[in-house]
Amino acid sequence: MMNKSSYYLLLIISFFLLPFTMKAQNTMAIPNAGGNAGDTVQVSVTINNTDEFVAFQLSIKLPSPCTYLSGSAALTDRAPDHSLSVGMVSGDSLRIVAYSQNGTAFTGNSGSVVSFKLILGTIPGSYALDPKSTIIGDSNSNNILTGVTNGQITLYAPEINLSTTAINYTRTIVGNYRDMTFTIYNNGNATLTLDSLIASPSSAYSVVAGWSSSVSASGLQVITVRFAPPSRGTYVGTVKVYSDDPDEPNLVINLSGTGYKVNELHVNNVSTRSGTDTTLTFRINNQESFSSFQFDLALPGSMTYLSGSEQLTGRATDHSVNASVVSGNKLRVVAYSNNQSNFSDSDGDIVQIGFHVEGTGGSYNLNLSNVIITDGTGENILSDYCSLAKKGKDTDQTMNNSLTTGNINS
């Protein structure tokens, strides 16, 4: 009688003695390829086969940055007497057909059967090479294909992108400077080389030193551009970015800024009591010579202009001043020189005016408007003026003028 261990051993031996059939494998694949922008890259098609085959076919939709190099396709030495037909169909698909008129089989069981060349464009990235309408044909015209492996082609290139196309510096005092920045991004998969950064006109704009000549893939660099107006006026310029980006080697950022000199009119502080006369003084600080000025002052209800009280300070030479109430509560002050003489000095009180104060305590706005500071040519060189707020108490009516935030006009 057979024991149990002998029985199991017989089953194992019987299993290995059974007929064993392996399924044939006939696969097509496109190995990965890559290159730099503008390169011509060779792409292969491989077939690994268990069975003999006499023909094959495939179509590949080419990625947009790739162009087929006409006439570059060629069969390998696995093709003894085969013919090759290659052409573009549907605009962007490369069709490849290989066959033997004698029914001769391709040699070997693995390796490349055909190659072709692609000209790479400029947009970096990895792009699929996905064969369609694939056939591996045997001598009986059967498609014996069992599998397809897609490939990809990688285009290596920098890809520059700027954070802005324009920088507006607005107003900057002559003799000072203002720095603003923009960012250079490299959205590519290869290092971006910055050849030069040129700001113009160089009299007003410059690229601040310290920038690096390379930006790594997926990296960025912040660039500082300085505006230093040499004189009063508007300056329109550019900063040009030169790099090795294959399709955007020259980029431009537009620059604009205004240089001005400080020529300001201010209302000085004043303290007084209700029922008394007080003097309000005005100051001009100036970087440029001026020969005349004018302004309108809106009088609060508690202030009454004392006619003929206006008087220029020692900064005047042969100048005259006139004040008059216009449009109800608006006091207009005009100072000028018949000889176009300039006021002296660059800072200090310029005119004083008397008022009678009568009223309850509180806050009163001293709003300026229609302000003009004129040079000897008649040009208004005003840069800013400051309107003030006047405060007081019921009992002592002490009124203090102070700047109010956000009430600086230009």
Residue pairs with C-beta under 8 A, 6 or more apart in sequence:
2 10
23 146
24 50
24 51
24 144
24 146
25 48
25 49
25 50
25 146
25 147
26 47
26 48
26 49
26 50
26 51
26 53
26 136
26 144
26 145
26 146
27 47
27 48
27 49
27 145
27 146
27 147
27 148
27 149
28 45
28 46
28 47
28 56
28 58
28 131
28 134
28 136
28 145
28 147
28 148
28 149
29 45
29 46
29 47
29 48
29 148
29 149
29 151
30 43
30 44
30 45
30 46
30 60
30 129
30 131
30 149
30 150
30 151
31 43
31 44
31 46
31 151
32 151
32 152
32 153
32 154
33 41
33 42
33 43
33 44
33 118
33 151
33 153
33 154
34 41
34 153
34 154
34 155
34 156
35 41
35 120
35 153
35 154
35 155
35 156
36 120
36 155
36 156
36 157
36 190
37 120
37 121
37 122
37 124
37 155
37 156
37 157
37 246
37 247
38 119
38 120
38 121
38 122
38 246
39 119
39 120
40 69
40 117
40 118
40 119
40 120
41 117
41 118
41 120
41 153
42 115
42 116
42 117
43 115
43 116
43 117
43 118
43 129
43 151
43 153
44 112
44 114
44 115
45 56
45 58
45 96
45 112
45 113
45 114
45 115
45 131
46 110
46 111
46 112
46 113
47 53
47 56
47 106
47 110
47 111
47 113
47 136
48 109
48 110
48 111
49 106
49 109
49 110
49 136
49 144
50 109
51 138
51 144
52 105
52 106
52 138
52 139
53 105
53 106
53 136
53 137
53 138
53 144
54 99
54 100
54 103
54 104
54 105
54 106
54 137
54 138
54 139
55 82
55 97
55 98
55 99
55 100
55 135
55 136
55 137
56 96
56 97
56 98
56 106
56 113
56 134
56 135
56 136
56 137
57 95
57 96
57 97
57 98
57 133
57 134
57 135
57 137
58 95
58 96
58 131
58 132
58 133
58 134
58 135
59 89
59 93
59 94
59 95
59 96
59 131
59 132
59 133
60 93
60 94
60 96
60 129
60 130
60 131
60 132
61 92
61 93
61 130
61 132
62 68
62 92
62 93
62 94
62 118
63 127
63 128
63 129
63 153
64 92
64 121
64 123
65 120
65 121
65 122
65 123
65 125
65 127
65 155
66 118
66 119
66 120
66 121
66 127
66 153
66 155
67 118
67 119
67 121
68 88
68 94
68 116
68 117
68 118
68 119
69 116
69 117
69 118
69 119
72 116
72 117
73 84
73 86
73 96
73 114
73 115
73 116
73 117
74 84
74 114
74 115
74 116
75 82
75 84
75 98
75 113
75 114
76 111
76 112
76 113
76 114
76 115
77 107
78 106
78 107
78 108
78 111
78 112
78 113
79 98
79 100
79 106
79 107
79 113
80 100
80 104
80 106
80 107
81 100
81 101
81 102
81 104
82 98
82 99
82 100
82 104
82 106
83 98
83 99
83 100
83 101
84 96
84 97
84 98
84 114
85 95
85 96
85 97
85 98
86 94
86 95
86 96
86 97
86 116
87 94
87 95
88 94
88 95
89 95
93 132
94 116
95 133
96 114
96 116
98 113
98 114
99 137
103 139
105 139
106 113
118 153
120 153
120 155
121 155
122 155
122 157
122 246
122 247
123 155
123 157
123 159
123 247
124 155
124 156
124 157
124 158
124 159
124 187
124 188
124 189
124 190
125 154
125 155
125 189
126 152
126 153
126 154
126 155
127 152
127 153
127 154
127 155
128 150
128 151
128 152
129 150
129 151
129 152
129 153
130 150
131 148
131 150
134 145
134 148
135 143
135 145
136 143
136 144
136 145
137 143
137 144
138 144
154 189
156 188
156 189
156 190
157 188
157 189
157 190
157 245
157 246
158 186
158 188
158 190
158 191
158 192
158 193
158 215
158 217
158 243
158 244
158 245
158 246
159 186
159 187
159 188
159 192
159 245
160 184
160 185
160 186
160 187
160 188
160 192
160 241
160 243
160 245
160 248
160 251
161 184
161 185
161 186
161 187
162 182
162 183
162 184
162 185
162 241
162 251
162 253
163 182
163 183
163 184
163 185
164 182
164 253
165 252
165 253
165 254
166 253
166 254
166 255
166 256
167 180
167 182
167 225
167 239
167 253
167 254
167 255
167 256
168 256
168 257
169 178
169 180
169 227
169 255
169 256
169 257
169 258
170 257
170 258
171 257
171 258
171 259
171 260
171 383
171 410
172 178
172 227
172 228
172 229
172 257
172 258
172 259
172 260
173 259
173 260
173 261
173 262
174 229
174 230
174 231
174 232
174 259
174 260
174 261
174 287
176 228
177 226
177 227
177 228
178 226
178 227
178 228
178 257
179 208
179 224
179 225
179 226
179 227
180 224
180 225
180 227
181 222
181 223
181 224
181 225
182 222
182 223
182 225
182 239
182 253
183 220
183 221
183 222
183 223
184 192
184 194
184 215
184 220
184 221
184 222
184 223
184 241
185 215
185 219
185 220
186 192
186 215
186 216
186 217
186 218
186 219
186 220
187 218
188 217
188 218
188 245
189 217
189 218
190 217
191 214
191 215
191 216
191 217
192 214
192 215
192 216
192 217
192 219
192 243
192 244
192 245
193 213
193 214
193 243
193 244
194 211
194 212
194 213
194 214
194 215
194 221
194 241
194 242
194 243
195 213
195 242
195 243
195 244
196 240
196 242
197 207
197 211
197 223
197 239
197 240
197 241
197 242
198 207
198 239
198 240
198 242
199 205
199 206
199 207
199 225
199 237
199 238
199 239
199 240
199 255
200 237
200 238
200 239
200 240
201 235
201 237
203 230
204 227
204 228
204 229
204 230
204 235
204 237
204 257
204 259
205 225
205 226
205 227
205 228
205 235
205 237
205 239
205 255
206 225
206 226
206 228
207 223
207 224
207 225
207 226
207 239
208 223
208 224
208 225
208 226
210 224
211 221
211 223
211 224
212 221
215 221
223 239
225 239
225 253
225 255
227 235
227 255
227 257
229 235
229 257
229 258
229 259
229 260
230 259
231 259
232 259
232 260
232 261
232 288
232 381
233 258
233 259
234 256
234 257
234 258
234 259
235 255
235 256
235 257
235 258
235 259
236 254
236 255
236 256
237 254
237 255
237 256
238 252
238 253
238 254
238 255
239 252
239 253
239 255
240 250
240 251
240 252
240 253
241 250
241 251
241 252
241 253
242 249
242 250
243 249
243 251
260 383
261 286
261 287
261 288
261 381
261 383
262 285
262 286
262 287
262 383
262 384
263 284
263 285
263 286
263 287
263 288
263 290
263 373
263 381
263 382
263 383
264 284
264 285
264 286
264 382
264 383
264 384
264 385
264 386
265 282
265 283
265 284
265 293
265 295
265 350
265 368
265 371
265 373
265 382
265 385
265 386
266 282
266 283
266 284
266 285
266 385
266 386
267 280
267 282
267 283
267 297
267 366
267 368
267 386
267 387
267 388
267 401
268 280
268 281
268 282
268 283
268 349
268 401
269 388
269 400
269 401
269 402
270 278
270 279
270 280
270 281
270 390
270 399
270 400
270 401
271 398
271 399
271 400
272 278
272 357
272 392
272 397
272 398
272 399
273 357
273 396
273 397
273 398
274 302
274 357
274 358
274 359
274 360
274 361
274 392
274 397
275 357
275 358
275 397
276 356
276 357
277 306
277 354
277 355
277 356
277 357
278 354
278 355
278 356
278 357
278 399
279 309
279 352
279 353
279 354
279 355
280 352
280 353
280 354
280 355
280 366
280 401
281 349
281 351
281 352
281 353
282 295
282 333
282 349
282 350
282 351
282 352
282 353
283 347
283 348
283 349
283 350
284 290
284 293
284 343
284 347
284 348
284 350
284 373
285 346
285 347
285 348
286 343
286 346
286 347
286 373
286 381
287 346
288 375
288 381
289 342
289 343
289 375
289 376
290 342
290 343
290 373
290 374
290 375
290 381
291 336
291 337
291 340
291 341
291 342
291 343
291 374
291 375
291 376
292 319
292 334
292 335
292 336
292 337
292 372
292 373
292 374
293 334
293 335
293 350
293 371
293 372
293 373
293 374
294 332
294 333
294 334
294 335
294 370
294 371
294 372
295 332
295 333
295 368
295 369
295 370
295 371
295 372
295 385
296 326
296 330
296 331
296 332
296 333
296 368
296 369
296 370
296 371
297 330
297 331
297 332
297 333
297 366
297 367
297 368
298 329
298 330
298 331
298 365
298 366
298 367
298 368
298 369
299 305
299 325
299 329
299 330
299 331
299 355
300 329
300 364
300 365
300 366
300 390
301 329
301 359
302 357
302 358
302 359
302 360
302 364
302 392
303 355
303 356
303 357
303 364
303 390
304 355
304 356
304 357
304 358
305 323
305 325
305 331
305 353
305 354
305 355
306 353
306 354
306 355
306 356
309 323
309 353
309 354
309 355
310 321
310 322
310 323
310 333
310 351
310 352
310 353
310 354
311 321
311 351
311 352
311 353
312 319
312 321
312 335
312 350
312 351
313 348
313 349
313 350
313 351
313 352
314 344
315 343
315 344
315 345
315 348
315 349
315 350
316 335
316 343
316 344
316 350
317 337
317 341
317 342
317 343
317 344
318 337
318 338
318 339
318 341
319 335
319 336
319 337
319 341
319 343
320 335
320 336
320 337
320 338
321 333
321 334
321 335
321 351
322 333
322 334
322 335
323 331
323 332
323 333
323 334
323 353
324 331
324 332
325 331
325 332
326 332
331 353
332 370
333 351
333 353
335 350
335 351
340 376
342 376
343 350
357 397
357 399
359 392
359 397
360 394
361 391
361 392
361 393
361 394
361 395
361 397
362 391
362 392
363 389
363 390
363 391
364 389
364 390
364 391
364 392
364 399
365 387
365 388
365 389
365 390
365 404
366 387
366 388
366 389
366 390
366 401
367 387
368 385
368 386
368 387
368 409
371 382
371 385
371 409
372 380
372 382
373 380
373 381
373 382
374 380
374 381
375 381
383 410
384 408
384 409
384 410
385 408
385 409
386 403
386 407
386 408
387 404
387 407
387 409
388 401
388 402
388 403
388 404
389 401
389 402
389 403
389 404
390 399
390 400
390 401
391 399
391 400
391 401
391 402
392 398
392 399
392 400
